[in-house]
Amino acid sequence: MELAYNGTNYCGWQNQPNGVAVQEVVEKALSTLLGAEIAITGAGRTDAGVHAKQTFAHFDTEEITDTQHLVYRLNSFLPKDISVHDIFAVKGDAHARFDALSRTYEYHVNLKKNPFQDGFSYHIHLQPDVSKMNKAAKVLLHYEDFQCFSRSKTDVKTYYCTITKAHWEQRENGLIFTITANRFLRNMVRAIVGTLLEIGFGKMNLEDFKTIIESKNRSNAGASAPAHGLYLTNIEYPESIKV
């Protein structure tokens, strides 16, 4: 299943005891329409308030004869802030999370107050030095251990990630940071963005940035940028998972 969502009203992707999650809403809709208890597994977790322009989930069910009709019915059933784009068959052992080759996030920064961007980008008042931020972003490609950008209380076994792309782009009245990796740690992108912005504002330099990464200490990095500016935009899978 390929889907997208506005994360404003949700506690994140994954089901939580004290809040409504995107996963929960989609599972209830699928279970109702298919007449059976359906559990879905997402490509990854997004935090509360984070958006997804593209993400995937897998679920097990009997053969669906008309997937496009199910897509239409789901979109009629789901709230306006969740949209299903496609449903397609995959091999029995395909896994939305573990088979993903790469994930791409964008972080949107707004330099001018814009009522149409409220809740969808991080509004800052000063122009940071994009050139300095891009020099620091390139440094990320030479490291693998990103514990310094990970939420401290997490159950991961390793903090190793392979980042293949990280850069800032100046847009009219705003900035977009794009980052691609094989996997991401919890809060990792927002922590990277917050730290790179400190470089852009002259609060730290390139050597400081390298020292932070090598310290493996989250308290040394900058504050996390707000969730509402972050978007999961693309997930790549091998063609071999499809039937």
Steps between C-alpha positions, in 0.01 A plus 500: 500500500632843403357788702553858613388696803496835672639416843363803686219318680688180578742374765713358218479197275519222760212402726526661844300446822442872555421650160365434154759366255487485120550122517195460724272700269608310188471161673144575612399609149655194337351263757153646446514484121657153479285352776795363696749616760786654298836598648736711291877542524641835396825585325609689810387717788440871470470711813196700604430784257730371223348470152544239226468576131581137426521200727413133481348229717435131447216279619381142451156421362319279251551584134350837406340484156464875449767698683405832342143466626638433848719812470190703408299358791783553747542864399126552544521341844820659628521855641613780269853505641583142392507391137561156347671523160532136402462139614694223329599139559850411620673173578407323822825584676510868391535744789420872483768590754784253453494486119530876456826594327489869584283769651495871417383783722453870430504772763325825403607834645302817436677839509188711460178478697251314285154397624489222240818343642390508863536148636689385191838676531726643770488879498831668588567874498860519380669373184763236591818447300395221262854450369632421848209266568566312176868459584397347832233285333769344279686395815210268587584280201837413656358363827292195590432527875235765569425437866546873564183568298291219645235524768671380818233254610467265204515124454721485189792254494724722286533870424662433162336654192629551147415852380529537122356848452475810720466854371318832542330680215396865506146556378297817471433608860627170636745211524463127448738245652499160326661193653509137383626198695447128529346555844439778751505513878216648701509882489816482286399733214355767728815493716721531191293793370513680835877456518559609140293812559730588791790482256306721260449756776869496593451334840739217413748414224589199288750363751242530777262299284752219450575498874127467576463200269807330644384563857195271450327719757155642422541782752784646293290544186254780435132507595263303278315699235118491537320191370259685270775592251600137436373282214573140408505534121631180340575136577680273254447123479652229280277403209540138613244536781213538252303202376 
